[in-house]
């Protein structure tokens, strides 16, 4: 828009800078900024939800293992008491 209003000499003087390495750097920065926003807005929350679900499953497994361990301990103590009664006879 601004270039269309400028005179031809100014446009031809700026053309190498707009089409050269400086423009490539600007495009690179815009692309990296877009990737950053994509990562922060979508990928990190997605990874966080997946990680939270995984940790919830691990917590459930730990709780189930603790309950199973208590049940096994109680059963083994009961068996030990019965064996002690049989040995004392």
N, C-alpha and C positions, 0 to 999 in steps of 0.2 A: 504494500500500500504506500509506504513512505518512498520506496524506490521508484514507484511509478510517477511520483510527483517531482522527483529529483531530475536534474538535467542529465543528459547523456554522458557527459564527461565524468560526473560523479559516479554514475552507475558503472561505467567501464573501469573506473579506478577501484571501486569496491568489489567488482566481480571476482578477481582472483582470491580475495579473502573469504568471500561467501561460498566459493566452490572448492576451496583448498583444505589444508590440514586443520585450520581453525574451525571450519564448519564440521569437520569430522569429529573434532573434540567436543563440540557443542552437541552433536547428535549422540555421541557416546555418553555424555553426561545426562542427557534426557532419557536415553534408554536405561542407564543404570538407575536413575531416579525412579523410573517406572517399575523396574524389577524390585527395587527396594520397597516401594509401596505395595506391590503385589505380594511380596513375601510377608510384610508386616500385617497387611489386612486379611490375607486369606491363608497362606501357608502356615504361619505360626499358630493361629487359632486352631487350624485343623490338626496340627501336630499336638497341640495342647490337649484337645479333646481325646485324641487317640491315646496319649500318654495317661490321661486321667482314667480312661476306661481300663487300660492295662493295669494300672496301679490298684484300681478297685477290685479287679479280678484277683490280683495277688493277695490283697488284704482278705478277701473272702476265702482263698485257699489257705492262708495262714490260720484264720479263725477255725475253719473246718478241721485242719490238722491238729490244732490245739484241743478241740472238742474230742476228736478221735483219740488223741493221746491220753486225755483224762479217762475216757471210757476203757481203753486198754489197761491203764494203770489200775482202775477200780476192779476190772475183771481179774487181772493178775493177782491183786491183793486178796480177792475172794478165793481164788484157786489156792493161794498160799495158805490161807487160814484153814481151808478144807483139808489140805494135805497135812497140815500140822495136827489137826484133830485125828486124822487117820493114823498118823505116826504115833500119837500119844496113846492109842488104844492097845 
